[in-house]
Structure formats: structure tokens, C-alpha cells
Amino acid sequence: MKNTLYPLLLLLALTACKKEGENTPSSIASSEVVATSESADAAAPTANLPEAKAETAPVASTQMLIKTANLRFETADLNTTARKVQDATAKYSAVVQTDTQGNEGSSLLRSITVRIPSQNFDKFIADISKGVDYFERREITSEDVSEEYVDIESRLKAKRVLEERYFELLKRANKISEILEIEKELAIIREQIEGQQGRLNFIRNRVLLSTINIEFYKTAAAQETATVSYGSKIWVAVKSGFNGLSSFLLGLLYIWPIILIFVIGYFIYKKNTRKKDNHA
């Protein structure tokens, strides 16, 4: 009996070890690797989706604004206000484009036009406005030229591509007529490119440098009556008399034909009068 029981127990032990071997850590690890690789393959297309969207997403363009200001106000001292404008011009890296002075009715006027970097536009106006009680005119405008700029830029790129194609055709042309025709088209395209490039440069300049027109004036005060000495009055009277005599003589020269007729008539009258006296 004992001899039969021992072999059975040994067989059961071997069977249990075999079942445990099927669930060992190595077998579990291998199954996890397979599962991980499958999940990575399944997730790969999803991970690539954001990159594809990023490539097709539109790029936001910077807004381009042309800023302009027109200021007009009264001041007590033209020179002080002019120095104030010049100090602000130097402070904010601006450039004086025009500076004119003159009279406007009974007022003394000074007009200054300044080109200033657009980022300093508001700061410059704030400095100039200090101490000004009232603006007769204060106009500030911002013109958005972003759409025009992008449109011209895209047209310019297309023209440059077309120009390159014509250059390629020119290299392969053999006939004189073909060469002349291509060069004619190239001249037209080149003129269009230069015009569009000039417009782009103009827009960039107006966007980078804003324009501020400043007019300030001072009402001219009436001159105070000056005290004149008696001798000066005599001299002024003599000069006035001489000027009056000169004017009178010049006036006579204007009517010399009438004077001449009057003198001749007078002599004829006197001569006739004497003849009558002699006959009597």
C-alpha cells in the first residue's frame, strides 16, 4: 500500500508544479510586452493627428494700422510750446518733417508736422497735451491696411513666380520673335512688381512711422502807444509836408495836357483882349 501511495503523491506534485510554471512572471511579462506594442500601434495614428492639424492651421497675421493725429490749440507763448514739441520729438525718437510760421488774421501761427514710431504715438500726444486747456481740433485716426497689405503681398509673390517662369522660357527660346515677345512680357511684369513693391514699402513706412500735425497759435496783442518827443513830431511834420508837396507835383504831371490847354487858352484870351483895346 505504501509503495503504491508514494508514486501517486509524486505524480500529483509534478502536476501542480507544471500548472504554477504556466503562470510564472516571465510568461506574464511577455504577454504585457505584446499588449503594450499593440496599444502603441493603436495609439500611433491618434498621436499624429495634432501634428497634421498644426500643419494646416492658418497663421495669424499682425494687424497693420496707419495712425494720424491733427492737433490745434491756443498757447500763451509760441517759443515755449515749440521747445516743448522739440523736447518730445527728441524723447520719443521722432523726426520733424515740416516747421512753418506765419500770420493768420490777428494771430501768430506755427505749424509742425512730426513722424514718430507708432509705439510712441500715444505717449507723444500725452506729453504735448499737458498744459493745454482746450483743443480747437483734436483728430486721431487709425486706418487698418492689413487686408490691403496681404493682398498686395500675395499678388507680388505670384508675379515673381511668373517672372521666374518667363526667365526659364527666355533661356529656352531660339527664335528672335519669341525672345522679343518674352522680353516684352517680362518688362510689363517687372513694372507691375516694382509698383506693388513700392506700395508695400509705402504702407510699411506709414505703419512704422505715424504722422502728427500740430498747430498752435497766439493772438497778437495791440501795440502800446509809444511816447514821441516834440522834435520828433516836427521832423515827422516836415517829412509829411515834403511828401505831400511831392505828391501834389506828381499829380500835376498826370494832368499836364489839361494844364497846357488852359495856358494856351489863357494867352489867346489875353491877346484878343489887347487887340480890342487898341481898336478902341
Buried (B, 14 or more C-beta within 10 A) or exposed (E): EEEEEEEEEEEEEEEEEEEEEEEEEEEEEEEEEEEEEEEEEEEEEEEEEEEEEEEEEEEEEEEBBBBBBBBBBBBEEBEEBBEBBBEBBEEBEBEEEEBEEEEEEEEBBBBBBBBBBBEBBEBBBEBBEEEBEEEEEBEBEEEEBBEBBEEBBEBBEEBEEBBEEBEEBBEEBEEEEEEEBBEEBBEEBEEBBEEBBEBBEEBEEBBBBBBBBBBBBBEEEEEEEEEEEEEEEEEEEEEEEEEEEEEEEEEEEEEEEEEEEEEEEEEEEEEEEEEEEEEE
